[in-house]
């Protein structure tokens, strides 16, 4: 395991976030971040029990003060002397289907806060750290990955609030890639186009119940790891993932 670099995953609950943390923990100490320890503690315990190193930090992605305190704690207390190799933004806010005229402004604001503002603030914390790692001989190019969704690409009926936040997240990722790619930081956006296989989606009838008709979180995590390991002569800015039977 690398001793001087670490990875961080925010939005590290059950599913893509915890799967990404487990995958990156095979090579780095990993920080799992969410608003509540209930979201990350099981994954932290599992990684440590399997021989990796993981720590959990509570923070609200949409609150700059909360993020600032969390990153100071990582720097000064949890992983002093380590540099950031990879950061994954996996926060998902307000996936609520509702007719537009019944959508509450609070729900719209919640989506913008978690899906766009949160990514903006997380990137402001992580980009300087990733830039510092460019010349520090990391095993792979310093990487920032944002988890997107079908709504990142197009708005759907009853999804105006969610789509607004996710489209904004995608645009921020594009802007960051164009600004910081030439400086050696790989910024990538992943469109997750389908239902992820989670405990709460077990009973969902997706793609006619076809085997592997939902996205496997561990398979998503492998794709994230692949993005991180890409040579800088062949960066992927956007990756779209969906089950083989998903219509698109």
TIDRENVO-747476 format. One line per 10 residues: number of its first residue (from 1); for each residue x, y, z of C-alpha. Coordinates in nm, 2 decimals, padded with zeros to 4 digits. Layout:
BEGIN
NUM) X:Y:Z ~ ...
END
This chain:
BEGIN
1) 00.00:00.00:00.00 ~ 00.12:00.35:-00.08 ~ 00.23:00.52:00.24 ~ 00.23:00.89:00.13 ~ -00.09:00.92:-00.07 ~ -00.45:00.88:00.02 ~ -00.79:00.88:-00.15 ~ -01.12:01.04:-00.03 ~ -01.48:00.95:-00.11 ~ -01.76:01.18:-00.01
11) -02.11:01.04:-00.02 ~ -01.97:00.71:00.11 ~ -02.29:00.54:00.20 ~ -02.41:00.20:00.08 ~ -02.36:00.15:-00.29 ~ -02.12:00.34:-00.52 ~ -01.95:00.54:-00.25 ~ -01.86:00.25:-00.02 ~ -01.77:00.03:-00.32 ~ -01.53:00.30:-00.45
21) -01.38:00.34:-00.11 ~ -01.32:-00.04:-00.09 ~ -01.16:-00.04:-00.44 ~ -00.93:00.26:-00.37 ~ -00.84:00.11:-00.03 ~ -00.66:-00.17:-00.21 ~ -00.39:00.09:-00.29 ~ -00.43:00.38:-00.06 ~ -00.55:00.48:00.29 ~ -00.90:00.61:00.22
31) -01.11:00.87:00.39 ~ -01.49:00.81:00.38 ~ -01.69:01.12:00.43 ~ -02.07:01.17:00.48 ~ -02.29:01.38:00.70 ~ -02.34:01.10:00.95 ~ -02.12:00.82:01.08 ~ -02.41:00.59:01.02 ~ -02.35:00.63:00.65 ~ -01.98:00.53:00.65
41) -01.90:00.34:00.96 ~ -01.98:-00.01:00.84 ~ -01.76:00.05:00.53 ~ -01.48:00.19:00.74 ~ -01.49:-00.11:00.97 ~ -01.50:-00.35:00.68 ~ -01.20:-00.20:00.51 ~ -00.99:-00.20:00.83 ~ -01.10:-00.56:00.91 ~ -00.98:-00.67:00.56
51) -00.63:-00.53:00.61 ~ -00.68:-00.18:00.45 ~ -00.67:00.15:00.62 ~ -00.98:00.37:00.64 ~ -01.10:00.66:00.85 ~ -01.44:00.82:00.86 ~ -01.51:01.20:00.87 ~ -01.85:01.37:00.91 ~ -01.91:01.67:00.70 ~ -02.18:01.85:00.50
61) -02.07:01.89:00.14 ~ -02.29:02.20:00.10 ~ -02.14:02.38:00.40 ~ -01.79:02.54:00.33 ~ -01.72:02.57:00.71 ~ -01.80:02.20:00.77 ~ -01.58:02.09:00.48 ~ -01.30:02.32:00.59 ~ -01.30:02.16:00.94 ~ -01.31:01.81:00.79
71) -01.01:01.87:00.56 ~ -00.81:02.03:00.83 ~ -00.87:01.73:01.05 ~ -00.75:01.50:00.77 ~ -00.44:01.71:00.72 ~ -00.35:01.76:01.08 ~ -00.48:01.46:01.27 ~ -00.59:01.16:01.06 ~ -00.33:01.14:00.77 ~ -00.05:01.40:00.84
81) 00.22:01.39:00.58 ~ 00.00:01.23:00.32 ~ -00.08:01.38:-00.02 ~ -00.42:01.34:-00.20 ~ -00.41:01.10:-00.49 ~ -00.78:01.07:-00.58 ~ -01.11:01.22:-00.48 ~ -01.46:01.10:-00.56 ~ -01.77:01.31:-00.53 ~ -02.06:01.08:-00.49
91) -02.32:01.29:-00.30 ~ -02.67:01.24:-00.43 ~ -02.93:01.50:-00.33 ~ -03.31:01.51:-00.39 ~ -03.39:01.23:-00.63 ~ -03.76:01.31:-00.58 ~ -04.00:01.26:-00.87 ~ -04.27:01.52:-00.86 ~ -04.48:01.72:-01.12 ~ -04.31:02.05:-01.18
101) -04.60:02.26:-01.04 ~ -04.59:02.05:-00.72 ~ -04.21:02.07:-00.68 ~ -04.13:02.27:-00.37 ~ -03.86:02.53:-00.39 ~ -03.70:02.38:-00.08 ~ -03.65:02.05:-00.27 ~ -03.51:02.24:-00.57 ~ -03.26:02.43:-00.34 ~ -03.17:02.10:-00.17
111) -03.08:01.95:-00.51 ~ -02.87:02.25:-00.61 ~ -02.70:02.25:-00.27 ~ -02.60:01.89:-00.27 ~ -02.55:01.82:-00.64 ~ -02.39:02.14:-00.76 ~ -02.29:02.36:-00.47 ~ -02.15:02.07:-00.28 ~ -01.93:01.95:-00.58 ~ -01.81:02.31:-00.63
121) -01.71:02.34:-00.26 ~ -01.55:01.99:-00.26 ~ -01.35:02.07:-00.57 ~ -01.23:02.39:-00.41 ~ -01.09:02.18:-00.12 ~ -00.95:01.90:-00.33 ~ -00.81:02.07:-00.64 ~ -00.53:02.25:-00.45 ~ -00.43:01.92:-00.29 ~ -00.44:01.74:-00.62
131) -00.22:02.01:-00.78 ~ 00.03:01.96:-00.49 ~ 00.05:01.59:-00.58 ~ 00.12:01.64:-00.95 ~ 00.50:01.68:-00.89 ~ 00.52:01.44:-00.59 ~ 00.56:01.12:-00.80 ~ 00.21:00.97:-00.73 ~ 00.16:00.62:-00.88 ~ -00.11:00.76:-01.11
141) -00.22:01.11:-01.21 ~ -00.41:01.29:-00.93 ~ -00.77:01.24:-01.00 ~ -01.11:01.40:-00.93 ~ -01.42:01.20:-01.02 ~ -01.78:01.32:-01.00 ~ -02.07:01.07:-01.01 ~ -02.34:01.17:-01.25 ~ -02.67:01.03:-01.36 ~ -02.90:01.01:-01.66
151) -03.04:01.35:-01.54 ~ -02.69:01.49:-01.60 ~ -02.75:01.46:-01.97 ~ -03.12:01.54:-02.01 ~ -03.41:01.65:-01.80 ~ -03.71:01.42:-01.76 ~ -04.07:01.47:-01.67 ~ -04.11:01.51:-01.29 ~ -03.73:01.55:-01.25 ~ -03.67:01.93:-01.29
161) -03.52:01.98:-00.95 ~ -03.29:01.68:-00.97 ~ -03.18:01.74:-01.33 ~ -03.10:02.11:-01.25 ~ -02.84:02.00:-00.99 ~ -02.69:01.72:-01.19 ~ -02.66:01.91:-01.51 ~ -02.48:02.18:-01.31 ~ -02.25:01.92:-01.16 ~ -02.15:01.79:-01.51
171) -02.08:02.15:-01.63 ~ -01.86:02.22:-01.33 ~ -01.67:01.89:-01.40 ~ -01.62:01.99:-01.76 ~ -01.49:02.34:-01.66 ~ -01.25:02.19:-01.41 ~ -01.12:01.93:-01.67 ~ -01.04:02.21:-01.91 ~ -00.87:02.43:-01.65 ~ -00.68:02.17:-01.45
181) -00.62:01.88:-01.70 ~ -00.34:02.08:-01.86 ~ -00.19:02.11:-01.51 ~ -00.18:01.74:-01.46 ~ -00.50:01.68:-01.27 ~ -00.74:01.43:-01.43 ~ -01.10:01.54:-01.38 ~ -01.37:01.29:-01.49 ~ -01.75:01.28:-01.48 ~ -01.93:00.94:-01.48
191) -02.28:00.91:-01.61 ~ -02.45:00.63:-01.42 ~ -02.74:00.55:-01.65 ~ -02.96:00.30:-01.47 ~ -03.07:00.17:-01.14 ~ -02.78:00.07:-00.90 ~ -02.81:-00.26:-00.72 ~ -02.87:-00.16:-00.36 ~ -03.06:-00.30:-00.06 ~ -03.34:-00.05:-00.12
201) -03.36:-00.14:-00.49 ~ -03.37:-00.52:-00.45 ~ -03.74:-00.54:-00.51 ~ -03.74:-00.30:-00.81 ~ -03.84:-00.47:-01.14 ~ -03.57:-00.33:-01.36 ~ -03.52:-00.43:-01.73 ~ -03.77:-00.71:-01.69 ~ -03.58:-00.87:-01.41 ~ -03.28:-00.96:-01.63
211) -02.98:-01.09:-01.46 ~ -02.73:-00.81:-01.41 ~ -03.00:-00.57:-01.52 ~ -02.90:-00.32:-01.25 ~ -02.56:-00.16:-01.21 ~ -02.32:-00.35:-00.97 ~ -02.16:-00.09:-00.74 ~ -01.83:-00.29:-00.74 ~ -01.83:-00.28:-01.12 ~ -01.88:00.10:-01.11
221) -01.59:00.12:-00.86 ~ -01.36:-00.07:-01.10 ~ -01.44:00.18:-01.37 ~ -01.35:00.46:-01.13 ~ -01.02:00.30:-01.05 ~ -00.96:00.26:-01.43 ~ -01.02:00.64:-01.47 ~ -00.76:00.70:-01.19 ~ -00.50:00.49:-01.35 ~ -00.52:00.63:-01.70
231) -00.21:00.77:-01.85 ~ -00.22:01.14:-01.90 ~ -00.18:01.10:-02.28 ~ -00.52:00.94:-02.28 ~ -00.75:01.09:-02.02 ~ -01.13:01.02:-02.03 ~ -01.33:01.33:-01.94 ~ -01.67:01.15:-01.94 ~ -01.76:00.79:-01.90 ~ -02.11:00.65:-01.93
241) -02.21:00.32:-01.76 ~ -02.52:00.12:-01.79 ~ -02.64:-00.25:-01.78 ~ -02.61:-00.43:-02.11 ~ -02.99:-00.45:-02.13 ~ -03.05:-00.08:-02.05 ~ -03.22:00.12:-02.32 ~ -03.06:00.45:-02.41
END
